[in-house]
């Protein structure tokens, strides 16, 4: 199990640049691993120099691309307990596929440079509320994922840093919305809704989804509430 990172934001020292820093600063090449950290939002990746004491706390530069396209992270942090480890939070809707991170860190005397790639898949689960659902309604969609046998056929998408089998609960408010599930290996996910807000019916399009490629997948959960019966105007009564 991955350890929980104690992270702090490097203020002006951390610079996220356009993806063109490939050892531009003349840093000493060093091995680095990029991993998916969470199976749920926010979309988070770690980058770690694998040889201890490569980096010191201080300035670093990072550049990243998703499928060859530049990505600007929401945040970039360095672990104060392990200066060789960095955490990057990306926009949740970043197109899945292959993420590449190039990283240059302060190595004390000079700099160190590393780069690595990580493949990941994303399951976008959309919640639709049809009809006059109560404003206080809350919904929980449960996504249970198990490692699929297709791993053996996809050597590029089978090295898992997150749990092989995992569950994610997605929480929605009365208006519905969109949430994501992420994986770094092939899984089969079963979608249910244990908390449906009192809906008259629930429809799940794609109740079982095979995330067998580093690609984008979708599912939709629709909760239907019947329309309120129209009010009947009181009729005057007449006496003869």
Helices and strands as residue ranges (DSSP letters): E 7-9, E 14-16, E 28-29, E 32-36, E 43-49, E 60-66, E 69-70, E 75-79, E 82-90, E 97-106, E 111-130, E 139-147, G 149-153, G 155-157, E 166-172, E 177-183, E 187-195, E 201-205, E 208-211, E 216-224
